[in-house]
Structure formats: structure tokens, C-alpha cells
Amino acid sequence: MWPPAPGQGQQPPGVSPAVPPAPPRGEPSFIIFSNPASNQGAGRPRSTPETPAPVPGASNAPGAEVPDWTLPQARAALRESTRDRDRLVDVALRFGRRTFDYVAAFAVVRGAAGGWDARGEGLDAGALSQVSIPLDASSVFRTVAVTRGSYAGPLPPDALTRHYLELFGRQAPRTVFLYPVEVKGRLVAILYGDCGQKPMSQRRLSDYILFCQDLPAAFQELILFRKQRVAELRAPEEDFTIDVDVPGFPASSQPAPAPAVVAGLGWSPFFGRGGVGNLGRAAAMPPRVLSPEERPPPDFAPLLRRLTGPDAAQRSSAMAELARSPEASARVLAQHFPGPTAWSRLPVVELPEADELGPIPAALSRLGRPAAVALAPLLDSNDADARYLALLTAGNLPYAELVDGVLRGLFDLEPDISSAARVAAAALKHLPRLDASLRDLRQELTSRDALRRSLAARALGTLHDRDAIEGLINLTGSDDAMCAQAAAEALREVTRATLGLNPRQWSSWWAENRSRRRADWLVAALRHRELDVRLASIEELSRALHDTLGYYADAPDAEREAAVRRWEAAAVDPANARRLGML
């Protein structure tokens, strides 16, 4: 274990050494350590939307000199960069140059790390921009993606790590460093650094790790800023293309819609509109008419090897070939489900794209109804990992064949699996089969089983089920603390009010608001004292009208109040009635 840097007092938290070959003297050994949670909130609110003034000594030029920043100065530069994605990455890379000869940032999109930007010696920007590293392929990139912990140490002996580094011009460096940046449970970026054949400074590495621990909060504040303002940049009836495509991800291969976290960073070029985002990936794809001459291959083994191999181009071609025979391909893919994956089995609050789950879920998501038929039995698999990934894949396939399995998943005893069922159900909620099942789901609020009551409450909250409000209010007074808390959180999701565990206050609120639309509740919540509630409300409202009407959840009180009045006027406009009525 390497010692703490001088002046730091202690090493970064969570360090646990492995047993590597002994490194050269004065250089850190192999280290994998968990990163501290840094996603609590979106950073400090801003009072104005203007771009902040440049930090003294900072420059956005890729060829800028290495800044002589101390750790506090670098953190200050980072705080002033959270409204501009490129500037934020530039600060992280330039400060990294104090520690590394070469440092690069990779954008994580749809389960792959794409080369984004780099600084340092031997820089080949063109080569980096073409790099796409599947995070389910066995390499050091997969290690940090799955563990969500940082890596510092000698180049691992596997062939793929060496291959991927050679793709962007790094020839067997002596020591490498990787840091995963995670926001709201989603991996959004990976930072990479090396010193070529020179030893790595332990003190500077320690400073850079401490700096990196501020990155999740900085990225979340960037998402907060972008998500509030991105709707203003597009016409109401048009799909919106984010300003910059991610290098390494051809636009022609990118699905719509993108998850909100990734879209908030501007690293996925398509931003789904309105209700399309609730129908899953397959609904956004045009139906494919098969030629009668198309036949399944006699042997799927070569296709599967290409599909699950480490080469991104071969994966794409394999998916295209599988799509030529959906029924046969879906059956084969289901037999090999879930295949390689870098998705960590954790509770989820947002549905990931199937591409993030691995190549086999990604291929299934492109096959339409035949995939739904083949996937349905896996929703009840005895293998918990398969069940979890099948539920997340189901959310990308809007077909009635999957609804019953998803509904059963809502009551899975493993919290991460029931959370996967909830986000899948939310993606499928516009299907008539699921809508017809809500009555039975509401009846579970009176189940004798406390766990079933709490799981039903959480599901109804995720589905924003207005008709469940009275049952949820009754449940907030339950003697079972778990049930009462689940009901209060569900009511918060449905109403955007925060009355906690007080049934009397909820009943009074319901008596006053029963006759109002949910859109009116959301407009009222724009005045809420809590930033998270305001932000959640404007996200829903702006998706409905494709406009924020100038409302920013973190704006000064006077600006917010003026924008709320615009929303109140928009809410009573008959032209908006249909869209707002769907909330």
C-alpha cells in the first residue's frame, strides 16, 4: 500500500491493495479502491445563467501549458467550469498534466467508452476520436466500470488492455491510472493517465485522486444546468440534436432517446421528445419489412462471437446480420442471455438503454416483437442476474408479451430487481395491457403482507398513478414504518408535494387538489422550497411542452416567480390541454 502524500494526513478513503508484481521503487503498486459517494445534490445554485468569468491562468486551448495549480486552485477552477462541458473536461485534463505525461477523457455512452479529449505528450487526437472501447470486454476499463473503483498500477497483463491503449497511441506505459466518474448511479466518463516509461509521483497522484472526487458533483451541476436549458434550443415539434456528436460513436448508429443523465451532459446526440421516451427503444425505430429471401444463418456461433467480441465495428455488423432473421435470432440470443456485461447490479431510478447492458440485450432491443416473445420467460429466471437484466431489457421493448413478467417483477424480494421492474413498468405504462393492470396493483396496497404493500406503493409512485392517491394516503398512517415511508415517497412522486407521514395533511391536500390536473400540481411545485422538487417538476412540464418558458429551478426567487406565472398562463391555454393532460 502506498503511503499518504506529504501534507495530506491520510490516503484516500477505501484503498485496498491487491497483490501485483512488485513495482519499481518509488512508484505506487496496483490499487483498486472504491470512490466516495459524491452525487448528493447538484452543487451550489447559481444566481444567473451567464457563463462564469475565466479562472486566472486557465485556458481552453488543447495546447495550453500545464497550469501550476495547487489542489485548492484546481478545485476552484472546476467549480467555475460547471456550465460548460468542454471547459469542465479541459480543467480536469490540464490539472491531470501535473501528474501524467498523457491524460485523456472518455465519454461513456451506450455501454462503451469513446475517446473524447486528451492532453499531453504523443497526443494523437485523430486516433483517440476513433476509439470505442466496449466496457463489457475484459480489460482494465471493464474493471473500473464494474467496480466503480479507481485503478492505479502497472499495465494489466491482458491483451485487450494493451490493444485498446495502442489504438490511441500509448505503447505499454509503465503505470496507468483510471478514474470512473459516476452520476446518480450512472457511469458517464472515465479519466485515463500515464507517465510513459517514467515513474509516477505519489504525491501528485494523491492530489489528483482527491481532485477527481469532486468530479461527480461538478458533472451533476453541469447536468442540472443543461437539462433546464436544453429545451429552449429546439422547436416544439422537432427532435433535437445536441450540438456536438461524441467522437467514436457514429450518429447513424445512435438510438433515440438517450437517458436523461447522458443527454444532460450533451454526450449523446439525440434527445427524445415527449412520450416517445416512455415507449422504449424499439418504439422509436421504424418497422422493418423482411425480404422473403432472407434466411437465418445455418450456424449462429460465428455471429455470436463477433457480437460479443471486443471490436465495436464487428459488433455493429453482427447486429445488422441478426436483424435479418428476427425470430431465429431472438431465440438464439435468449439462449445466451445475458452474455458479457459491464452493468453493475444495483438499484436503478432510470431505465438504461439496452446497449448499456451488453451486446446481447442490445441486439435483442433491435428485433421487435420476436425479441419480446423470446425474452418473456427470462423475466422469471431462477438466475437473479438474468432476471434483473431481462427486466431492464424489457423496458426497451414496448410489447404486451412482457407486461405480466414486469408486473411480477415489481414484487421481487431483491430490491435491485424490483427497482428494475419499476423503471421497466414506467417505460411500458402506455401499453393498454399494463394500464388495465393498475387496478390490481392498487389493491395490493391493502395486502396483509407488509413488504407487498410497500413494493406496490413504490411501483404506483413510479407510475405516477393518480388513482392510487387515496390508498397511499391511508398507507402513510400505517403502523409499519416501511409501508408508511414507501407511501409518503410515492405520494411525493405523484403529487410533487412533501407532506411526509401525516395522513391528515395529505387528506387536506387531496380535498383541495382532487379536482385539479396533475399538470397543475406540477406547476404549483415550481414554487417549492426544495430544489430537487422544483427540478423534477420542470423536467416533466418541459417535456410536455418542449419548453421551459424561461423557468430555471436554481434561478433567483424573482426570476422563478415570473416564470411560474408564465407556466400558470400556459396551463390554462386550451392549445396545451392535450399535452399537459397526459402528465
C-alpha positions, 0 to 999 in steps of 0.5 A, a space after each residue: 500500500 502506498 503511503 499518504 502524500 506529504 501534507 495530506 494526513 491520510 490516503 484516500 478513503 477505501 484503498 485496498 491493495 491487491 497483490 501485483 508484481 512488485 513495482 519499481 521503487 518509488 512508484 505506487 503498486 496496483 490499487 483498486 479502491 472504491 470512490 466516495 459517494 459524491 452525487 448528493 445534490 447538484 452543487 451550489 445554485 447559481 444566481 444567473 445563467 451567464 457563463 462564469 468569468 475565466 479562472 486566472 491562468 486557465 485556458 481552453 486551448 488543447 495546447 495550453 501549458 500545464 497550469 501550476 495549480 495547487 489542489 485548492 486552485 484546481 478545485 476552484 477552477 472546476 467549480 467555475 467550469 460547471 456550465 460548460 462541458 468542454 471547459 469542465 473536461 479541459 480543467 480536469 485534463 490540464 490539472 491531470 498534466 501535473 501528474 501524467 505525461 498523457 491524460 485523456 477523457 472518455 465519454 461513456 455512452 451506450 455501454 462503451 467508452 469513446 475517446 473524447 479529449 486528451 492532453 499531453 505528450 504523443 497526443 494523437 487526437 485523430 486516433 483517440 476520436 476513433 476509439 470505442 472501447 466496449 466496457 463489457 470486454 475484459 480489460 482494465 476499463 471493464 474493471 473500473 466500470 464494474 467496480 466503480 473503483 479507481 485503478 492505479 498500477 502497472 499495465 494489466 497483463 491482458 491483451 485487450 488492455 494493451 490493444 485498446 491503449 495502442 489504438 490511441 497511441 500509448 505503447 505499454 506505459 509503465 503505470 496507468 491510472 483510471 478514474 470512473 466518474 459516476 452520476 446518480 448511479 450512472 457511469 458517464 466518463 472515465 479519466 485515463 493517465 500515464 507517465 510513459 516509461 517514467 515513474 509516477 509521483 505519489 504525491 501528485 497522484 494523491 492530489 489528483 485522486 482527491 481532485 477527481 472526487 469532486 468530479 461527480 458533483 461538478 458533472 451533476 451541476 453541469 447536468 442540472 444546468 443543461 437539462 433546464 436549458 436544453 429545451 429552449 434550443 429546439 422547436 416544439 415539434 422537432 427532435 433535437 440534436 445536441 450540438 456536438 456528436 461524441 467522437 467514436 460513436 457514429 450518429 447513424 448508429 445512435 438510438 433515440 432517446 438517450 437517458 436523461 443523465 447522458 443527454 444532460 451532459 450533451 454526450 449523446 446526440 439525440 434527445 427524445 421528445 415527449 412520450 416517445 421516451 416512455 415507449 422504449 427503444 424499439 418504439 422509436 425505430 421504424 418497422 422493418 419489412 423482411 425480404 422473403 429471401 432472407 434466411 437465418 444463418 445455418 450456424 449462429 456461433 460465428 455471429 455470436 462471437 463477433 457480437 460479443 467480441 471486443 471490436 465495436 465495428 464487428 459488433 455493429 455488423 453482427 447486429 445488422 446480420 441478426 436483424 435479418 432473421 428476427 425470430 431465429 435470432 431472438 431465440 438464439 440470443 435468449 439462449 445466451 442471455 445475458 452474455 458479457 456485461 459491464 452493468 453493475 447490479 444495483 438499484 436503478 431510478 432510470 431505465 438504461 438503454 439496452 446497449 448499456 447492458 451488453 451486446 446481447 440485450 442490445 441486439 435483442 432491443 433491435 428485433 421487435 416483437 420476436 425479441 419480446 416473445 423470446 425474452 418473456 420467460 427470462 423475466 422469471 429466471 431462477 438466475 437473479 442476474 438474468 432476471 434483473 437484466 431481462 427486466 431492464 431489457 424489457 423496458 426497451 421493448 414496448 410489447 404486451 408479451 412482457 407486461 405480466 413478467 414486469 408486473 411480477 417483477 415489481 414484487 421481487 424480494 431483491 430490491 435491485 430487481 424490483 427497482 428494475 421492474 419499476 423503471 421497466 413498468 414506467 417505460 411500458 405504462 402506455 401499453 393498454 395491457 399494463 394500464 388495465 393492470 393498475 387496478 390490481 396493483 392498487 389493491 395490493 396496497 391493502 395486502 396483509 403482507 407488509 413488504 407487498 404493500 410497500 413494493 406496490 406503493 413504490 411501483 404506483 409512485 413510479 407510475 405516477 398513478 393518480 388513482 392510487 392517491 387515496 390508498 397511499 394516503 391511508 398507507 402513510 398512517 400505517 403502523 409499519 414504518 416501511 409501508 408508511 415511508 414507501 407511501 409518503 415517497 410515492 405520494 411525493 412522486 405523484 403529487 410533487 408535494 412533501 407532506 411526509 407521514 401525516 395522513 391528515 395533511 395529505 387528506 387536506 391536500 387531496 380535498 383541495 387538489 382532487 379536482 385539479 390536473 396533475 399538470 397543475 400540481 406540477 406547476 404549483 411545485 415550481 414554487 417549492 422550497 426544495 430544489 430537487 422538487 422544483 427540478 423534477 417538476 420542470 423536467 416533466 412540464 418541459 417535456 410536455 411542452 418542449 419548453 421551459 418558458 424561461 423557468 430555471 429551478 436554481 434561478 433567483 426567487 424573482 426570476 422563478 416567480 415570473 416564470 411560474 406565472 408564465 407556466 400558470 398562463 400556459 396551463 390554462 391555454 386550451 392549445 396545451 390541454 392535450 399535452 399537459 393532460 397526459 402528465 
